[in-house]
Amino acid sequence: MHSPLPVFALLFNALVWGLTWWPFRQMNDAGLHPLWATAVMYAGVLIVLLLFRPGILKQIKDHPGLWLLALSSGLNNVSFNWAITIGDVVRVILLFYLMPAWAILLAWKILGERPTPAAIGRLLLAFCGVFLVIWPKEGGLGRLFSALTLADWLALFGGFSFAFTNVTLRRMHATPGQARMFVMFGGCMITAVIAAIVGGKLGLVPAFPAPNETWVVTAALLAVVLFIGNWALQYGASRLAASVTAVVMLSEVAFASVSSVLLGAAQLDARSFAGGALILIAAAWSAWPRRAKTAPAPTETKATP
């Protein structure tokens, strides 16, 4: 009998990322913008990793290509954390989970994996779902782009960056796992700091605030929970088939949707529900086991939701 622990570990990770919107909003209300919050949390995680794994820096030096992974994961994390703080949580999560569709296009361009008819079908299904989610209530193609909010654009870009991160991980599967993890966390911190400074110049991000008990305690606790969640992902994903992992991780959408609707941070109308169903069907379809044998995929480390 197989142990249920790997599945529970993945569910825990999905629960963590599905609920991160709440502490990020608490910190934002306490004066700490999500970009600064991201930088603070991952700085703490990096310090802990260096204390316990000082040899990581040499591994990174030996694999300079890891900096591309740092950039993509940083953009993914910054976009997602900012989006779920300022936008409708359900809408943000659904737009972010267009990621499997982006992965098809990126794998074609970067890895030379020509999409199959089934992959094209998933791509079309996912994009149909997105159009249902973002289509303005007033209707009209002309209003479509003007109706998109900053949170929408961040969610779409975050999903694209996440897909690029996963494709990059596949290209760098031979590099040490702890080095990949470190540069992903480091990329999140550095990208968040740069984005916060640039955003401040543009008037979008307030300056780093004076410490207060609310955001300091929340950031410390969330950093610990995210670190444990990442470990749970590593544990579960390394013991289950990639297809099973992908399907289980879709529970993040349910955790985020239910919690945000109950707490008034999101609205779920019929069109969003229908569009979300198409996106999730496409994502689940992409995770469905193939008959053909394929090489095992590397463990995906999510340094976001």
DRENGU-585498 format. One line per 8 residues: for each residue z, y negated, x negated of N, C-alpha, C. Coordinates in pm, whole numbers, padded with zeros to 5 digits, always signed. Example, Ala and Ser with C-alpha at 12.3 -4.5 7.8 and 13.67 -1.06 7.14 Angstrom:
BEGIN
+00780/+00569/-01319/+00780/+00450/-01230/+00780/+00330/-01320 ~ +00708/+00225/-01285/+00714/+00106/-01367/+00787/-00003/-01290 .
This chain:
BEGIN
+00000/+00120/-00085/+00000/+00000/+00000/+00000/-00124/-00088 ~ -00091/-00215/-00061/-00101/-00335/-00141/+00012/-00433/-00106 ~ +00061/-00503/-00206/+00168/-00600/-00184/+00113/-00724/-00112 ~ +00189/-00777/-00015/+00144/-00897/+00056/+00175/-01025/-00022 ~ +00244/-01013/-00136/+00287/-01132/-00210/+00171/-01223/-00252 ~ +00057/-01168/-00302/-00053/-01259/-00338/-00103/-01343/-00222 ~ -00112/-01282/-00104/-00156/-01358/+00014/-00054/-01465/+00050 ~ +00075/-01428/+00047/+00179/-01526/+00077/+00178/-01640/-00025 .
+00148/-01607/-00151/+00141/-01711/-00254/+00029/-01809/-00223 ~ -00086/-01758/-00182/-00198/-01845/-00147/-00166/-01928/-00022 ~ -00099/-01867/+00074/-00060/-01941/+00195/+00037/-02052/+00160 ~ +00127/-02025/+00066/+00221/-02129/+00023/+00146/-02246/-00041 ~ +00049/-02214/-00127/-00030/-02319/-00190/-00107/-02399/-00085 ~ -00165/-02331/+00013/-00238/-02401/+00120/-00143/-02488/+00202 ~ -00021/-02438/+00226/+00078/-02516/+00300/+00114/-02643/+00223 ~ +00135/-02627/+00092/+00170/-02743/+00009/+00063/-02851/+00018 .
-00065/-02811/-00003/-00172/-02910/-00002/-00202/-02960/+00138 ~ -00175/-02876/+00239/-00196/-02920/+00375/-00096/-03022/+00423 ~ +00019/-03029/+00355/+00124/-03123/+00394/+00141/-03240/+00297 ~ +00060/-03245/+00191/+00078/-03352/+00092/+00054/-03491/+00148 ~ -00022/-03498/+00258/-00050/-03630/+00315/+00079/-03702/+00352 ~ +00182/-03627/+00396/+00305/-03692/+00443/+00384/-03759/+00330 ~ +00415/-03688/+00219/+00486/-03758/+00111/+00404/-03871/+00049 ~ +00271/-03856/+00043/+00190/-03965/-00011/+00202/-04089/+00078 .
+00208/-04070/+00206/+00224/-04184/+00297/+00364/-04243/+00287 ~ +00463/-04157/+00265/+00599/-04208/+00247/+00607/-04295/+00121 ~ +00547/-04249/+00014/+00548/-04328/-00110/+00468/-04457/-00093 ~ +00357/-04450/-00021/+00276/-04570/+00003/+00356/-04673/+00083 ~ +00428/-04626/+00184/+00511/-04717/+00264/+00624/-04776/+00181 ~ +00666/-04703/+00077/+00774/-04752/-00011/+00720/-04841/-00122 ~ +00588/-04867/-00122/+00530/-04960/-00218/+00451/-04898/-00331 ~ +00446/-04763/-00337/+00374/-04696/-00445/+00240/-04645/-00393 .
+00131/-04708/-00435/-00002/-04669/-00392/-00030/-04525/-00437 ~ -00111/-04448/-00359/-00137/-04309/-00396/-00199/-04291/-00535 ~ -00272/-04390/-00584/-00327/-04379/-00719/-00215/-04384/-00823 ~ -00124/-04479/-00807/-00010/-04485/-00898/+00079/-04362/-00882 ~ +00094/-04314/-00759/+00175/-04195/-00736/+00115/-04074/-00807 ~ -00017/-04060/-00802/-00085/-03951/-00870/-00061/-03958/-01020 ~ -00073/-04079/-01076/-00053/-04096/-01220/+00090/-04061/-01261 ~ +00188/-04106/-01183/+00328/-04080/-01216/+00358/-03930/-01211 .
+00314/-03864/-01105/+00346/-03722/-01088/+00284/-03636/-01198 ~ +00158/-03659/-01227/+00093/-03575/-01326/+00137/-03608/-01467 ~ +00183/-03729/-01490/+00242/-03760/-01621/+00366/-03673/-01644 ~ +00447/-03658/-01538/+00565/-03572/-01549/+00527/-03427/-01572 ~ +00424/-03378/-01501/+00379/-03240/-01518/+00328/-03216/-01660 ~ +00254/-03313/-01713/+00198/-03299/-01848/+00309/-03292/-01953 ~ +00411/-03372/-01935/+00523/-03371/-02030/+00589/-03233/-02031 ~ +00610/-03176/-01912/+00672/-03044/-01903/+00583/-02938/-01969 .
+00452/-02944/-01944/+00361/-02847/-02005/+00362/-02857/-02157 ~ +00365/-02979/-02210/+00367/-02997/-02354/+00496/-02944/-02417 ~ +00607/-02959/-02345/+00734/-02910/-02396/+00735/-02758/-02409 ~ +00672/-02692/-02311/+00675/-02545/-02311/+00552/-02483/-02377 ~ +00442/-02558/-02387/+00320/-02507/-02448/+00261/-02610/-02545 ~ +00329/-02636/-02657/+00280/-02740/-02749/+00146/-02705/-02812 ~ +00108/-02579/-02813/-00019/-02540/-02872/-00141/-02572/-02787 ~ -00117/-02624/-02667/-00230/-02655/-02577/-00323/-02758/-02639 .
-00268/-02858/-02707/-00350/-02966/-02761/-00453/-02914/-02861 ~ -00415/-02814/-02941/-00510/-02756/-03035/-00623/-02683/-02961 ~ -00587/-02613/-02854/-00689/-02543/-02774/-00788/-02643/-02715 ~ -00738/-02756/-02670/-00825/-02858/-02613/-00918/-02915/-02721 ~ -00864/-02937/-02840/-00944/-02989/-02949/-01056/-02893/-02987 ~ -01029/-02763/-02972/-01130/-02662/-03007/-01237/-02646/-02899 ~ -01216/-02706/-02781/-01312/-02695/-02671/-01339/-02835/-02614 ~ -01419/-02916/-02683/-01442/-03055/-02639/-01508/-03065/-02502 .
-01576/-02959/-02458/-01639/-02964/-02327/-01541/-02972/-02212 ~ -01413/-02950/-02240/-01311/-02957/-02136/-01296/-03097/-02079 ~ -01341/-03198/-02152/-01327/-03336/-02101/-01412/-03359/-01977 ~ -01522/-03285/-01963/-01600/-03295/-01840/-01520/-03241/-01722 ~ -01446/-03135/-01746/-01360/-03078/-01644/-01248/-03176/-01608 ~ -01197/-03245/-01707/-01092/-03344/-01682/-01144/-03456/-01592 ~ -01266/-03500/-01617/-01324/-03608/-01537/-01348/-03565/-01393 ~ -01409/-03449/-01374/-01441/-03405/-01238/-01316/-03377/-01156 .
-01217/-03311/-01217/-01094/-03283/-01144/-01015/-03411/-01116 ~ -01023/-03506/-01208/-00955/-03634/-01186/-01016/-03710/-01070 ~ -01149/-03715/-01064/-01216/-03783/-00952/-01186/-03713/-00820 ~ -01183/-03581/-00824/-01152/-03504/-00704/-01013/-03538/-00652 ~ -00914/-03535/-00741/-00776/-03557/-00704/-00752/-03698/-00654 ~ -00804/-03795/-00727/-00786/-03936/-00690/-00847/-03963/-00552 ~ -00967/-03912/-00529/-01035/-03936/-00401/-00958/-03874/-00286 ~ -00914/-03750/-00305/-00844/-03679/-00196/-00711/-03745/-00164 .
-00631/-03774/-00267/-00498/-03831/-00243/-00507/-03969/-00177 ~ -00603/-04048/-00218/-00620/-04182/-00159/-00667/-04167/-00014 ~ -00760/-04076/+00009/-00818/-04061/+00143/-00714/-04016/+00246 ~ -00632/-03915/+00211/-00536/-03865/+00309/-00422/-03964/+00333 ~ -00407/-04061/+00245/-00303/-04161/+00264/-00346/-04269/+00362 ~ -00474/-04307/+00360/-00520/-04420/+00440/-00605/-04380/+00560 ~ -00651/-04255/+00567/-00743/-04216/+00673/-00684/-04120/+00774 ~ -00764/-04088/+00875/-00728/-03985/+00972/-00727/-03851/+00898 .
-00612/-03785/+00896/-00594/-03667/+00811/-00692/-03555/+00845 ~ -00709/-03526/+00974/-00799/-03418/+01013/-00942/-03450/+00971 ~ -00984/-03572/+00995/-01120/-03614/+00958/-01141/-03602/+00807 ~ -01042/-03648/+00730/-01050/-03642/+00584/-01061/-03497/+00536 ~ -00975/-03410/+00589/-00976/-03270/+00548/-01109/-03203/+00579 ~ -01162/-03231/+00697/-01289/-03169/+00736/-01404/-03217/+00647 ~ -01408/-03347/+00619/-01514/-03398/+00533/-01499/-03345/+00391 ~ -01376/-03330/+00346/-01351/-03275/+00212/-01401/-03131/+00203 .
-01386/-03055/+00313/-01426/-02915/+00309/-01576/-02893/+00327 ~ -01651/-03000/+00309/-01795/-02984/+00290/-01823/-02929/+00151 ~ -01716/-02912/+00072/-01726/-02867/-00067/-01815/-02744/-00088 ~ -01805/-02638/-00005/-01893/-02523/-00030/-02041/-02556/-00021 ~ -02076/-02653/+00063/-02217/-02694/+00075/-02261/-02765/-00053 ~ -02176/-02855/-00102/-02209/-02923/-00229/-02223/-02822/-00342 ~ -02138/-02717/-00339/-02139/-02618/-00446/-02274/-02546/-00454 ~ -02337/-02523/-00338/-02468/-02458/-00336/-02569/-02543/-00412 .
-02570/-02674/-00384/-02666/-02764/-00449/-02637/-02778/-00598 ~ -02510/-02789/-00633/-02474/-02806/-00774/-02500/-02679/-00855 ~ -02471/-02564/-00796/-02497/-02438/-00866/-02646/-02420/-00890 ~ -02727/-02468/-00797/-02873/-02461/-00811/-02919/-02549/-00927 ~ -02863/-02672/-00933/-02905/-02767/-01034/-02847/-02737/-01171 ~ -02719/-02700/-01178/-02650/-02686/-01306/-02656/-02543/-01359 ~ -02634/-02445/-01271/-02628/-02306/-01315/-02760/-02232/-01297 ~ -02855/-02297/-01231/-02984/-02232/-01209/-02980/-02122/-01106 .
-02878/-02126/-01017/-02866/-02025/-00912/-02945/-02070/-00789 ~ -03064/-02018/-00775/-03149/-02058/-00663/-03086/-02012/-00531 ~ -03072/-02100/-00434/-03006/-02063/-00309/-03086/-01961/-00229 ~ -03016/-01866/-00172/-03078/-01767/-00085/-03098/-01827/+00054 ~ -03176/-01760/+00140/-03188/-01808/+00279/-03054/-01823/+00348 ~ -02961/-01728/+00321/-02827/-01738/+00381/-02754/-01862/+00331 ~ -02767/-01894/+00202/-02703/-02013/+00146/-02759/-02139/+00209 ~ -02889/-02144/+00230/-02951/-02260/+00295/-02900/-02272/+00439 .
-02884/-02157/+00505/-02829/-02159/+00641/-02688/-02215/+00644 ~ -02605/-02177/+00547/-02469/-02231/+00540/-02471/-02380/+00513 ~ -02564/-02421/+00428/-02575/-02562/+00394/-02609/-02644/+00519 ~ -02707/-02600/+00595/-02747/-02672/+00716/-02635/-02672/+00820 ~ -02566/-02560/+00832/-02456/-02550/+00927/-02345/-02649/+00893 ~ -02311/-02656/+00764/-02205/-02746/+00720/-02243/-02892/+00744 ~ -02367/-02929/+00710/-02409/-03068/+00729/-02419/-03105/+00877 ~ -02456/-03010/+00962/-02455/-03036/+01106/-02312/-03067/+01152 .
-02217/-02990/+01099/-02078/-03015/+01133/-02031/-03152/+01089 ~ -02072/-03193/+00969/-02033/-03325/+00918/-02089/-03436/+01007 ~ -02214/-03423/+01047/-02273/-03526/+01132/-02199/-03537/+01266 ~ -02151/-03424/+01318/-02073/-03430/+01441/-01941/-03504/+01418 ~ -01880/-03482/+01302/-01751/-03545/+01273/-01766/-03696/+01253 ~ -01869/-03738/+01179/-01881/-03880/+01143/-01966/-03960/+01241 ~ -02032/-03894/+01337/-02119/-03967/+01430/-02038/-04068/+01510 ~ -02076/-04195/+01510/-01997/-04297/+01580/-01995/-04275/+01731 .
-01885/-04314/+01795/-01871/-04297/+01940/-01977/-04375/+02016 ~ -02017/-04490/+01960/-02118/-04571/+02026/-02258/-04511/+02014 ~ -02273/-04413/+01921/-02402/-04350/+01900/-02495/-04437/+01820 ~ -02608/-04380/+01783/-02708/-04458/+01711/-02702/-04435/+01562 ~ -02818/-04402/+01505/-02824/-04377/+01361/-02792/-04503/+01281 ~ -02828/-04618/+01338/-02805/-04744/+01267/-02657/-04774/+01248 ~ -02572/-04723/+01337/-02428/-04748/+01327/-02357/-04645/+01241 ~ -02431/-04541/+01201/-02367/-04429/+01131/-02297/-04473/+01003 .
-02370/-04538/+00913/-02311/-04574/+00783/-02211/-04688/+00796 ~ -02235/-04779/+00889/-02140/-04888/+00907/-02008/-04839/+00966 ~ -02013/-04723/+01034/-01892/-04669/+01096/-01807/-04591/+00996 ~ -01863/-04556/+00881/-01787/-04482/+00782/-01683/-04571/+00715 ~ -01562/-04523/+00706/-01453/-04599/+00644/-01441/-04562/+00496 ~ -01356/-04636/+00426/-01329/-04604/+00286/-01274/-04462/+00273 ~ -01189/-04422/+00367/-01133/-04286/+00363/-01242/-04181/+00378 ~ -01341/-04208/+00464/-01452/-04113/+00482/-01530/-04095/+00352 .
-01564/-04208/+00288/-01641/-04201/+00164/-01560/-04129/+00055 ~ -01431/-04157/+00048/-01346/-04091/-00051/-01339/-03940/-00026 ~ -01331/-03901/+00102/-01324/-03759/+00135/-01453/-03688/+00097 ~ -01567/-03750/+00129/-01696/-03690/+00094/-01712/-03679/-00057 ~ -01677/-03786/-00128/-01689/-03784/-00274/-01590/-03686/-00335 ~ -01470/-03676/-00275/-01370/-03582/-00325/-01417/-03438/-00312 ~ -01481/-03405/-00198/-01534/-03271/-00181/-01645/-03240/-00280 ~ -01730/-03340/-00303/-01837/-03323/-00402/-01778/-03302/-00541 .
-01677/-03380/-00577/-01613/-03366/-00708/-01543/-03232/-00722 ~ -01484/-03183/-00613/-01418/-03054/-00616/-01520/-02942/-00640 ~ -01635/-02954/-00574/-01742/-02855/-00595/-01789/-02860/-00741 ~ -01804/-02981/-00794/-01847/-02995/-00933/-01742/-02936/-01028 ~ -01615/-02953/-00993/-01508/-02895/-01073/-01517/-02744/-01076 ~ -01540/-02684/-00958/-01549/-02538/-00952/-01669/-02484/-01028 ~ -01782/-02555/-01020/-01901/-02514/-01095/-01874/-02526/-01245 ~ -01806/-02632/-01285/-01771/-02650/-01426/-01676/-02541/-01474 .
-01581/-02503/-01389/-01490/-02394/-01424/-01565/-02264/-01448 ~ -01669/-02241/-01371/-01748/-02120/-01390/-01820/-02122/-01524 ~ -01866/-02241/-01564/-01934/-02252/-01693/-01837/-02236/-01808 ~ -01708/-02270/-01785/-01611/-02269/-01894/-01507/-02159/-01875 ~ -01549/-02048/-01812/-01454/-01941/-01782/-01398/-01876/-01909 ~ -01465/-01892/-02022/-01419/-01828/-02146/-01311/-01909/-02217 ~ -01288/-02033/-02177/-01187/-02116/-02242/-01048/-02074/-02194 ~ -00944/-02096/-02274/-00808/-02056/-02234/-00765/-02120/-02103 .
-00704/-02042/-02017/-00664/-02089/-01886/-00565/-02204/-01891 ~ -00467/-02199/-01982/-00368/-02306/-01988/-00429/-02437/-02038 ~ -00533/-02426/-02120/-00602/-02547/-02166/-00679/-02611/-02049 ~ -00743/-02527/-01967/-00814/-02580/-01850/-00716/-02649/-01756 ~ -00602/-02586/-01734/-00503/-02644/-01645/-00454/-02779/-01697 ~ -00428/-02786/-01829/-00375/-02909/-01887/-00474/-03024/-01875 ~ -00602/-02998/-01907/-00699/-03107/-01901/-00725/-03150/-01757 ~ -00711/-03058/-01662/-00729/-03095/-01523/-00616/-03189/-01479 .
-00492/-03154/-01514/-00380/-03243/-01482/-00392/-03375/-01559 ~ -00433/-03366/-01687/-00450/-03488/-01765/-00560/-03576/-01710 ~ -00669/-03513/-01666/-00777/-03590/-01606/-00733/-03661/-01480 ~ -00648/-03594/-01401/-00595/-03656/-01279/-00513/-03780/-01312 ~ -00429/-03769/-01415/-00344/-03882/-01451/-00427/-03999/-01504 ~ -00516/-03971/-01599/-00595/-04078/-01662/-00688/-04144/-01560 ~ -00754/-04063/-01479/-00846/-04118/-01379/-00771/-04204/-01278 ~ -00651/-04158/-01239/-00572/-04235/-01143/-00532/-04371/-01201 .
-00493/-04373/-01327/-00455/-04500/-01391/-00574/-04595/-01397 ~ -00689/-04543/-01441/-00809/-04627/-01452/-00851/-04678/-01314 ~ -00850/-04588/-01215/-00889/-04628/-01079/-00793/-04732/-01023 ~ -00664/-04716/-01053/-00565/-04812/-01002/-00586/-04950/-01065 ~ -00615/-04953/-01194/-00638/-05081/-01262/-00763/-05149/-01209 ~ -00873/-05071/-01197/-00998/-05127/-01144/-00979/-05170/-00998 ~ -00911/-05084/-00920/-00885/-05119/-00781/-00800/-05244/-00768 ~ -00708/-05262/-00862/-00627/-05384/-00860/-00711/-05508/-00886 .
-00808/-05498/-00978/-00898/-05610/-01006/-00982/-05646/-00884 ~ -01014/-05543/-00803/-01096/-05564/-00683/-01012/-05599/-00560 ~ -00883/-05602/-00577/-00795/-05634/-00465/-00770/-05518/-00369 ~ -00800/-05395/-00413/-00782/-05278/-00326/-00651/-05205/-00352 ~ -00596/-05223/-00471/-00475/-05151/-00510/-00370/-05249/-00558 ~ -00250/-05245/-00501/-00143/-05335/-00548/-00094/-05295/-00686 ~ -00026/-05385/-00751/+00028/-05357/-00884/+00136/-05251/-00877 ~ +00164/-05191/-00993/+00269/-05088/-00999/+00401/-05152/-00959 .
+00471/-05093/-00861/+00593/-05156/-00809/+00716/-05127/-00893 ~ +00821/-05203/-00867/+00950/-05174/-00929/+01003/-05044/-00871 ~ +01072/-04963/-00951/+01123/-04834/-00900/+01220/-04854/-00784 ~ +01208/-04767/-00684/+01308/-04761/-00578/+01335/-04615/-00546 ~ +01447/-04590/-00484/+01491/-04452/-00465/+01391/-04369/-00386 ~ +01327/-04429/-00286/+01238/-04353/-00198/+01120/-04294/-00274 ~ +01044/-04379/-00344/+00924/-04325/-00408/+00955/-04247/-00535 ~ +01062/-04282/-00605/+01098/-04209/-00727/+01136/-04065/-00692 .
+01224/-04049/-00594/+01268/-03914/-00555/+01153/-03835/-00494 ~ +01074/-03900/-00407/+00962/-03831/-00343/+00860/-03785/-00446 ~ +00827/-03872/-00542/+00729/-03836/-00645/+00779/-03721/-00731 ~ +00908/-03723/-00767/+00964/-03616/-00850/+00960/-03482/-00775 ~ +01002/-03484/-00649/+01004/-03360/-00571/+00863/-03308/-00547 ~ +00769/-03398/-00515/+00632/-03355/-00489/+00568/-03298/-00616 ~ +00597/-03358/-00732/+00543/-03306/-00857/+00590/-03163/-00881 ~ +00717/-03135/-00854/+00771/-03000/-00871/+00704/-02904/-00773 .
+00689/-02947/-00648/+00629/-02860/-00546/+00483/-02831/-00579 ~ +00410/-02933/-00624/+00270/-02913/-00660/+00256/-02819/-00779 ~ +00348/-02830/-00874/+00344/-02741/-00991/+00368/-02597/-00947 ~ +00465/-02576/-00858/+00493/-02441/-00807/+00374/-02392/-00725 ~ +00315/-02482/-00646/+00198/-02444/-00567/+00081/-02403/-00654 ~ +00062/-02471/-00765/-00045/-02436/-00858/-00019/-02299/-00920 ~ +00106/-02273/-00954/+00141/-02142/-01007/+00115/-02033/-00902 ~ +00149/-02062/-00775/+00126/-01966/-00667/-00023/-01937/-00651 .
-00105/-02041/-00667/-00250/-02023/-00658/-00298/-01931/-00771 ~ -00250/-01957/-00892/-00289/-01875/-01005/-00248/-01728/-00983 ~ -00126/-01709/-00931/-00076/-01574/-00907/-00158/-01502/-00800 ~ -00181/-01568/-00688/-00253/-01505/-00578/-00400/-01484/-00607 ~ -00466/-01586/-00662/-00610/-01578/-00684/-00646/-01477/-00792 ~ -00555/-01452/-00885/-00583/-01357/-00992/-00565/-01212/-00947 ~ -00510/-01192/-00827/-00482/-01056/-00778/-00563/-01020/-00654 ~ -00641/-01115/-00604/-00721/-01090/-00484/-00868/-01119/-00512 .
-00954/-01061/-00432/-01097/-01090/-00444/-01121/-01237/-00415 ~ -01222/-01295/-00481/-01251/-01437/-00462/-01282/-01468/-00317 ~ -01347/-01374/-00247/-01380/-01397/-00107/-01254/-01406/-00022 ~ -01155/-01321/-00052/-01028/-01325/+00022/-00954/-01455/-00006 ~ -00952/-01496/-00133/-00885/-01620/-00170/-00944/-01739/-00095 ~ -01076/-01748/-00090/-01143/-01860/-00025/-01110/-01867/+00123 ~ -01107/-01751/+00190/-01078/-01748/+00333/-00933/-01787/+00359 ~ -00840/-01733/+00280/-00699/-01765/+00299/-00674/-01914/+00278 .
-00742/-01972/+00178/-00720/-02113/+00148/-00770/-02205/+00258 ~ -00855/-02154/+00348/-00898/-02235/+00461/-00782/-02267/+00556 ~ -00671/-02192/+00542/-00554/-02221/+00625/-00499/-02360/+00597 ~ -00536/-02417/+00482/-00495/-02555/+00453/-00540/-02650/+00562 ~ -00659/-02627/+00616/-00710/-02712/+00723/-00619/-02705/+00845 ~ -00574/-02584/+00878/-00486/-02567/+00994/-00352/-02636/+00970 ~ -00293/-02617/+00851/-00164/-02679/+00821/-00175/-02832/+00829 ~ -00281/-02887/+00771/-00298/-03032/+00771/-00325/-03084/+00911 .
-00409/-03015/+00986/-00446/-03061/+01119/-00328/-03060/+01215 ~ -00258/-02947/+01219/-00145/-02935/+01313/-00036/-03036/+01279 ~ +00001/-03046/+01152/+00109/-03137/+01113/+00073/-03283/+01139 ~ -00051/-03322/+01108/-00091/-03461/+01124/-00106/-03500/+01271 ~ -00156/-03408/+01354/-00167/-03437/+01497/-00029/-03449/+01559 ~ +00063/-03359/+01524/+00198/-03363/+01579/+00273/-03490/+01538 ~ +00245/-03538/+01416/+00316/-03656/+01365/+00238/-03785/+01387 ~ +00128/-03776/+01461/+00053/-03897/+01497/-00031/-03956/+01387 .
-00065/-03876/+01285/-00146/-03928/+01175/-00294/-03892/+01191 ~ -00330/-03830/+01303/-00469/-03791/+01325/-00495/-03771/+01473 ~ -00621/-03779/+01509/-00665/-03753/+01646/-00775/-03648/+01641 ~ -00768/-03554/+01733/-00865/-03445/+01734/-00938/-03446/+01867 ~ -01058/-03508/+01869/-01138/-03509/+01991/-01234/-03390/+01991 ~ -01309/-03377/+02100/-01396/-03262/+02116/-01504/-03257/+02010 ~ -01561/-03374/+01975/-01670/-03375/+01877/-01618/-03338/+01738 ~ -01502/-03388/+01702/-01444/-03353/+01572/-01408/-03205/+01568 .
-01361/-03153/+01681/-01327/-03012/+01686/-01451/-02925/+01666 ~ -01560/-02962/+01735/-01684/-02885/+01723/-01742/-02896/+01582 ~ -01744/-03018/+01527/-01795/-03036/+01391/-01711/-02963/+01289 ~ -01579/-02969/+01307/-01491/-02898/+01216/-01511/-02748/+01221 ~ -01536/-02697/+01341/-01561/-02553/+01356/-01685/-02512/+01277 ~ -01792/-02594/+01282/-01914/-02562/+01207/-01889/-02564/+01057 ~ -01814/-02664/+01011/-01784/-02674/+00867/-01703/-02554/+00821 ~ -01602/-02515/+00899/-01517/-02403/+00860/-01591/-02270/+00868 .
-01680/-02258/+00966/-01761/-02136/+00974/-01850/-02124/+00850 ~ -01909/-02238/+00809/-01993/-02237/+00689/-01911/-02202/+00566 ~ -01788/-02255/+00558/-01703/-02226/+00443/-01661/-02079/+00442 ~ -01623/-02027/+00559/-01585/-01886/+00566/-01704/-01795/+00537 ~ -01821/-01835/+00583/-01944/-01759/+00558/-01973/-01751/+00408 ~ -01949/-01863/+00340/-01975/-01864/+00195/-01880/-01772/+00121 ~ -01763/-01744/+00182/-01664/-01658/+00118/-01679/-01512/+00158 ~ -01771/-01484/+00251/-01785/-01347/+00300/-01835/-01256/+00188 .
-01774/-01139/+00172/-01814/-01050/+00062/-01961/-01012/+00069 ~ -02028/-01015/-00047/-02167/-00972/-00055/-02172/-00824/-00089 ~ -02281/-00761/-00053/-02298/-00620/-00087/-02330/-00604/-00236 ~ -02407/-00700/-00286/-02444/-00692/-00428/-02322/-00720/-00514 ~ -02315/-00649/-00625/-02203/-00670/-00715/-02228/-00793/-00800 ~ -02128/-00874/-00813/-02139/-00995/-00894/-02026/-00997/-00994 ~ -02047/-01075/-01098/-01941/-01088/-01200/-01822/-01158/-01140 ~ -01700/-01121/-01177/-01581/-01183/-01122/-01576/-01331/-01154 .
-01544/-01408/-01053/-01537/-01554/-01072/-01404/-01590/-01136 ~ -01400/-01697/-01214/-01275/-01740/-01275/-01181/-01795/-01171 ~ -01052/-01792/-01199/-00955/-01847/-01108/-00974/-01997/-01094 ~ -00980/-02043/-00970/-01000/-02186/-00945/-00863/-02253/-00939 ~ -00843/-02353/-01021/-00719/-02427/-01023/-00738/-02557/-00948 ~ -00666/-02572/-00839/-00685/-02693/-00761/-00582/-02796/-00806 ~ -00629/-02899/-00868/-00538/-03005/-00911/-00539/-03115/-00807 ~ -00567/-03084/-00676/-00574/-03179/-00568/-00500/-03128/-00452 .
-00611/-03122/-00263/-00613/-03069/-00172/-00617/-03076/-00180 .
